[in-house]
Amino acid sequence: MDTYTIPVPESGNTAFTRKDWEQHGRPPILILEEGWTMIDNAFYGAEDLLMIRIPASVIRIVRDAFALATKLHQVAFVEGSRLRFIQ
């Protein structure tokens, strides 16, 4: 299974949403590139997500961002993570 990297869009919106994930084919092994600052409810109920790497630039993760993602078994934070809020 291939790892898929999702860059920050040029539009300037740095909140990663379910729409962003779906537009890239809902990859099960995911790397978010540096520049994303928030993870919204992108993976709520995402039974096909297995692994994700979160960049240091993410400062906020919404409380239910990974709720019911039953096959998720690895969440990796890049060294120097600036995560401040899970709410």
N, C-alpha and C positions, 0 to 999 in steps of 0.2 A: 504494500500500500504506500502510495507516494505522499510526501509531505507537501503541503500547499502554503505558500506565503501570500498574505494579503497586505498590499501597501495602503497607506493613507490616501484617500482620494484628493485630487487636486482642488476640489471645491472648498477645502478648508474645514469641512465637518470632521471632527476627530472623535466623535462618539461612535463606537462600533455597535451596530444594530443587527438584528436578525436579517434585515434586508441585505446588508453587506455580505453576510455569510451565504445567504441564498443566491445572490448574484454571482457568487464564485462556485456554485455547485454543491454547497454544503459539505466541504471536505472534512473527513473524519480526523485527519491529523493536520493541525493548523499552527502556523506561525504568524503572529501579527507583527508587522514591521514597526520599528520605532516611529513615534509620532502620534499613534492613537493615545488618547488621554482618558477615555472612559469606555467601559463595557456595559452596555445596556442589557435588556433581557434577551440578548441575542441567542442564547442557547437553552432557554427554558423549554423543557420537554424534548431536547435534541438527543434522541436515543442513538443516533449514529455518530456522535462526537466521541472520539476516543482519547485524544491528547491535544493540548494547546500550550503554546509558549506565549507568555504575556511580556510585552516590552517594558523597559524601565519607565517609559513615558506615561504609562497608565497610572493615574492617581485615584481613580474611583471605579469601583465595580458595584453595580446595582445588586441588592441583596439576593434576588432570585435569578440572577444571570445564568446560573447553571442548575437550577432546580429541575429535578426529574430527568437530568441527563444521565441516565442509568448506566451507560457503558463508559462514561468518562472515568479514566483511571490515572491520568497524569495531568497535572497543572504545573507548569514550570514558570518561574519568574526569573527574568534576566537579572544578572548581578547589577546592583545599584538601583533596584526597584524603588520607585517613589510613591508606591501605593499608600494612600492615607485613609481611604474610606471604603468600607464595604457596608452599604446601606440600602 
